[in-house]
Amino acid sequence: MTRRDEYGRFTFRGDVEITNPNPDGKCLCGCGRTTTIASRNRYRLGHVRGCHTPYWPGHGRRLPDPNPAGLCMCGCGGFTTLDPSGRHSLYLTAHQFRLKSYWTVDADTGCWVWTAALTDCGYGVINRGGRTHKAHRFIYEQVVGPIPEGMTLDHLCLNHACVNPTHLEPVTRSENSRRQWQRVREGDAA
């Protein structure tokens, strides 16, 4: 049997003290939503009948917002976007790659050589948003902008592992194939 003592605290059978887990009724993950009222006791979840639950449904295992100010952590001073759960990302999308070492810079060619996962053909791959993307396309879209419809990216440096946007040129598929065969023929003639 649950009851309140003279201080408003909940007690259970008089020997175990149970306090209101969420007196202001706001979700403890930091999203600011008002939580629901518990219909029954579930001490494992922190639910006390008649009191606000600690979390909005589904938010119980979420961590608080890692970047409450919303400033890009690279130091540029830009404001980051909110993800669907209402938390700020740590970096602006294009800036997160400044600090991560997914590639190394080749001093001779200027190529950003992808050092993470590669396909059998030598193209870099990256997983973002639950999907696998070719790294050169992903980096190009983050730094330069969307690739025009019906276009593909040609590696001007001839290095498939390169993700440097200045070494990539949007061309049609037929133009990319023509350039590839022209390079093969020039290589055979030499």
N, C-alpha and C positions, 0 to 999 in steps of 0.2 A: 504494500500500500504506500503510495506517494503522498507526502504532505509537506507543508511549509512550516518552518519554525518562526520565531518572533522577528527574525531578521530578513525574512523573505527567501531564505535558502530552502532548497528541497531536501527532504530526508527520506530515506527508504527504510522502512521497518524500524526506525529509531536508532539503528546502530551504524549505518553507512551513510555518510553525508554526500549528497549529490547537489551541486550548484547548477544554476542556469548556465548552459554552455554558450549561449549567445544572447546576452541581454538586450543589445541594440537591434538584433534581427537582421543585420547585414551579413552577406556571404563573407566568410573568413578568407576566401581566396583573393579578395581585393577587387572583385568585379563591381561591387556596390549594389547588387540585387538584394531585395528583401526576401529572406528565406521563408519557407512554409512552416506551419505549426505542426509539430509532431503529434500524430494521433495515438501513438503508443510508445512505451519505453523501448529503446534499443541502445543500451549502454555502450555496446561495442562501436556504434556509429556516433555516439555522443547525443542521441536523441532522448529527450525527456518529455513525456507526454504533457501537452499544454504549453510548451515553450518553443521558441524558434529553433529550427535545426541549425547546426553550425554552417552548413553549406547548401547552396542551391543544388538541386539534383544534377549529378554529373561533375560537380566541381570539387568533390571531396579530396581527390588526389592531386589537384592542380597546385602548383607552387604560386606564391604571390608574384606580381608583375616584377620581372627582373630589372626593368628600366622605367621606373615610375615617372621620371622627368620627360622621357620620350626623346632624348638627345642621342644622336649617332655616337657610338662609343669610339669611333676612329678619331674623334677630336675635331671634325669639320664644323660642328655646330648645327648641322641640319636636324630636322625633326623626323623621326621614324614614323612608320604607319602602324595602325592597330591591326592585330590579327583578328580572326572571327571571334575569338574568346574575349576580346577587349583588352589584351595585353600588348604593350609596346614591344616591337622587335629591337634587338640590340644595335643593328646597323641598318643604314639605308641599303637597299638591295645591291646597288652597284659597289658600295663601299665594303661590304663584308668580304669581298675577295682581295682587298688591299692587305688584309692582315693574315689571311689564311695561305698556307703554302701548298696549294694544289699544283703549282707549276714552279719551274725554275726558269730563270732568264738566261738564254744562251748569249754570251757577250759578243760572239762573232757575228751571228745572224740576226740578233734581236728577237728571236722567237721566244714565246712563252711556252716552254715545253711541258706538257701535261704529265705530272708524275703520279697521278692517281690511276684509277682503272682505265684500261685500254681495250678496244675491240680487237678482233683478229686482224683487221685491216690497219690498225694503228691509231684509230681515232679515240680521243678521250671520251669517257662517259661519266655522267654525274647523276645522282638521284636527288630530286627535289620535288616536294609536293606529292610523293608517292609514285612518281613517274621517272623513268630513265630518259635522260636527254643526252644528245651528243654535246660534249663540253664546248666545242668551238661555237656551236649555234647558241647555246645557253649564255655563254660569256658575251658574245656579240649582242644578243638581245638585251642583256643587262646594261652594257656599257654604251652601245650605239643607239639601239632602239629595235623595233620589230623588223624582221626580215620581210621584204615585200612579198606579196602573194605570188606564188608560182616561181619564186626565185630560190636558188640554192647558193651556198657560200663556196667560193673557189679559194683554195690556199695558194696565194701568190708565191709563198716561200717554198712550196712543194713538200712541206713537212706536215703530215696528217695530225701529228700530236700537238701542233702549234695552236694556241688559243688567243694569240695577240690580235685584237680587232683590226689593227692597221695592216695586218697580213692577210686579211679576209676581204673578198669582194663579192657582193651579191650579183649573180649572173643567172641566166636561164639554164635549165638543165642541158639543153642542146649546146649552148656555148661552153658550158663546163666540160661536156664530153669532147667537143671539138678541140678545146685547149689540151685536154688530157692526151688525145691521140697525137696532136701536134708535138707535144713534149716527148712522147714515146718515139715518134719518127725522128725527131732531132737527136734523141739519145742514141738511136740505132745508127744514124748516119755518122756520128762522131767517133 
